[in-house]
Amino acid sequence: MSERATYIVIEGIDGTGKTELAARLVPPLLGRGHSISSFREPTDKFLRSEFARLSKVDSFAAALCFTVDRALLRPQIERALEMGDIVIQDRSFYSTLAYQYPGLSAEAWREVDRLERQVALEPDLVLYLDAPVDVAMKRIETRGQRDAFRTNRTWSRSSESSSRCSSPLAGFASTPMARPTRPWNRR
């Protein structure tokens, strides 16, 4: 068994270019002889649909859907790292903590944080992509990818949510090994 490789997570609000950057990192790394495994959250289609449904009524249950998805993904990430692959992942538990916090009490948020840190692997490197919310929302509209998270009813709330989440995501990304209890003030 070879030495554990690097686990890279790309974070940022929707529309900042996480998926594009993940794809662009692969060819030069392969060209240098590295093996790559790429993942994008959420991975489980059933849990993704449940998250979309639950996020409208219960932020804690929605966060738990992502936690379960992450628990199912972890063995694949560990296996890839053990095989020496560089793992590139679009999103991680930082997104769950940031996106779900507006709908959670401080106590519930701390519980989600505790569960996520038990289930998820700590990345070796977090790349945080930042863009003004209006630019990110235009990118999403341009590519025409309004999915279950971007229904017409929730589209305007998505922009508002992204505004609230960009600061916490930046805070998490700047201190990936920290265990914040609540790194921002509720607005």
C-alpha positions as CSV (number, residue, x, y, z in Angstrom):
1,M,0.0,0.0,0.0
2,S,1.4,3.4,-1.0
3,E,1.5,6.6,1.1
4,R,-1.8,8.4,1.3
5,A,-2.1,11.0,-1.5
6,T,-3.6,14.5,-1.4
7,Y,-7.3,15.2,-0.8
8,I,-8.3,18.5,-2.4
9,V,-11.7,20.1,-1.9
10,I,-13.0,22.9,-4.0
11,E,-15.6,25.2,-2.2
12,G,-17.6,28.2,-3.1
13,I,-21.1,29.3,-3.7
14,D,-22.9,27.9,-6.8
15,G,-21.7,29.5,-10.0
16,T,-18.2,30.2,-8.9
17,G,-16.6,27.6,-11.2
18,K,-15.9,24.7,-8.8
19,T,-16.9,22.0,-11.3
20,E,-14.9,23.7,-14.1
21,L,-11.8,24.1,-12.0
22,A,-12.0,20.4,-10.9
23,A,-12.1,19.4,-14.5
24,R,-9.3,21.7,-15.5
25,L,-7.0,20.4,-12.7
26,V,-7.1,16.8,-14.0
27,P,-5.2,17.0,-17.4
28,P,-2.1,18.7,-16.0
29,L,-2.0,16.3,-13.0
30,L,-2.4,13.3,-15.2
31,G,0.3,14.7,-17.5
32,R,2.7,14.7,-14.5
33,G,2.0,11.0,-13.9
34,H,-0.5,11.3,-11.0
35,S,-3.6,9.1,-10.7
36,I,-6.8,11.2,-10.1
37,S,-10.2,10.4,-8.6
38,S,-12.9,13.1,-8.8
39,F,-16.1,13.4,-6.8
40,R,-18.9,15.8,-6.8
41,E,-21.4,16.2,-4.0
42,P,-24.1,15.2,-3.6
43,T,-23.4,11.8,-5.1
44,D,-26.5,9.8,-4.3
45,K,-29.5,10.7,-6.5
46,F,-32.1,9.5,-4.0
47,L,-30.6,11.6,-1.2
48,R,-30.2,14.5,-3.5
49,S,-33.9,14.5,-4.3
50,E,-34.7,14.0,-0.6
51,F,-32.5,17.0,0.3
52,A,-34.3,19.2,-2.3
53,R,-37.6,18.2,-0.7
54,L,-36.5,18.5,2.9
55,S,-34.6,21.7,2.5
56,K,-38.0,23.5,2.1
57,V,-39.3,22.2,5.5
58,D,-36.5,21.1,7.8
59,S,-32.9,22.3,7.6
60,F,-31.7,19.7,10.1
61,A,-33.1,16.8,8.1
62,A,-31.7,18.3,4.9
63,A,-28.3,18.5,6.5
64,L,-28.5,14.9,7.6
65,C,-29.2,13.8,4.0
66,F,-25.9,15.3,3.0
67,T,-24.2,13.7,6.0
68,V,-25.5,10.3,5.0
69,D,-24.4,11.0,1.4
70,R,-20.9,11.9,2.7
71,A,-20.8,8.7,4.9
72,L,-21.6,6.6,1.8
73,L,-18.9,8.4,-0.2
74,R,-16.1,8.2,2.4
75,P,-15.0,4.6,1.7
76,Q,-14.5,5.5,-2.0
77,I,-12.4,8.5,-1.1
78,E,-10.3,6.5,1.4
79,R,-9.8,3.8,-1.1
80,A,-8.6,6.3,-3.8
81,L,-6.3,8.0,-1.3
82,E,-4.8,4.6,-0.1
83,M,-4.2,3.7,-3.8
84,G,-2.2,6.9,-4.1
85,D,-4.7,8.9,-6.1
86,I,-5.0,12.7,-5.8
87,V,-8.7,13.2,-4.9
88,I,-10.4,16.3,-6.2
89,Q,-13.8,16.9,-4.8
90,D,-16.4,19.5,-5.7
91,R,-17.9,20.5,-2.4
92,S,-17.5,19.0,1.1
93,F,-19.0,19.2,4.6
94,Y,-18.1,22.9,4.7
95,S,-20.9,23.6,2.2
96,T,-23.4,21.7,4.4
97,L,-22.4,23.7,7.5
98,A,-22.6,27.0,5.6
99,Y,-25.7,26.5,3.6
100,Q,-27.8,24.9,6.4
101,Y,-26.8,27.3,9.2
102,P,-29.5,30.0,8.5
103,G,-32.2,27.4,9.2
104,L,-30.6,25.9,12.3
105,S,-30.5,26.9,15.9
106,A,-27.0,27.2,17.4
107,E,-27.5,23.9,19.1
108,A,-28.7,22.1,16.0
109,W,-25.8,23.6,14.0
110,R,-23.3,22.4,16.5
111,E,-24.8,18.9,16.3
112,V,-24.5,18.9,12.5
113,D,-21.0,20.2,12.8
114,R,-20.1,17.3,15.2
115,L,-21.7,14.7,13.0
116,E,-20.1,16.0,9.8
117,R,-16.7,16.0,11.4
118,Q,-17.2,12.3,12.5
119,V,-18.3,11.3,9.0
120,A,-16.3,13.4,6.6
121,L,-12.5,13.3,6.0
122,E,-10.7,16.6,6.6
123,P,-9.2,17.7,3.3
124,D,-5.5,18.4,2.9
125,L,-6.2,21.5,0.9
126,V,-9.4,23.6,0.4
127,L,-9.5,25.8,-2.6
128,Y,-12.2,28.5,-2.1
129,L,-13.5,30.2,-5.2
130,D,-15.2,33.5,-4.6
131,A,-17.3,35.6,-7.0
132,P,-19.9,38.3,-6.4
133,V,-23.3,36.7,-5.9
134,D,-24.9,38.5,-8.9
135,V,-22.1,37.2,-11.2
136,A,-22.5,33.6,-9.8
137,M,-26.3,33.7,-10.3
138,K,-25.8,35.0,-13.9
139,R,-23.5,32.1,-14.6
140,I,-26.0,29.6,-13.3
141,E,-28.8,31.2,-15.4
142,T,-26.6,31.2,-18.5
143,R,-25.8,27.5,-18.3
144,G,-29.5,26.8,-17.8
145,Q,-29.0,24.4,-14.9
146,R,-31.8,25.1,-12.5
147,D,-32.2,21.8,-10.8
148,A,-34.2,20.7,-7.8
149,F,-32.3,23.3,-5.8
150,R,-33.1,26.0,-8.2
151,T,-36.9,25.8,-8.8
152,N,-38.6,29.0,-9.9
153,R,-40.1,29.3,-6.4
154,T,-36.7,29.0,-4.7
155,W,-34.6,30.8,-7.3
156,S,-34.7,34.2,-5.6
157,R,-34.0,32.5,-2.2
158,S,-31.0,30.9,-3.7
159,S,-29.4,34.2,-4.4
160,E,-30.2,35.4,-0.9
161,S,-28.8,32.1,0.6
162,S,-25.7,32.4,-1.5
163,S,-25.1,35.9,-0.2
164,R,-25.4,34.6,3.4
165,C,-23.2,31.5,2.8
166,S,-20.3,33.1,0.9
167,S,-18.8,34.6,4.1
168,P,-19.0,31.4,6.2
169,L,-17.6,29.3,3.3
170,A,-14.7,31.7,3.1
171,G,-14.1,31.4,6.8
172,F,-14.1,27.6,6.7
173,A,-11.9,27.5,3.7
174,S,-9.3,29.8,5.3
175,T,-9.0,27.6,8.4
176,P,-9.8,24.0,7.2
177,M,-8.3,22.3,10.2
178,A,-10.0,24.5,12.7
179,R,-13.1,23.3,14.5
180,P,-15.1,26.5,14.7
181,T,-18.1,26.5,17.0
182,R,-19.9,29.1,14.9
183,P,-17.5,31.3,12.9
184,W,-19.9,34.0,11.9
185,N,-22.7,36.1,13.3
186,R,-26.3,35.4,12.4
187,R,-27.7,38.2,10.3
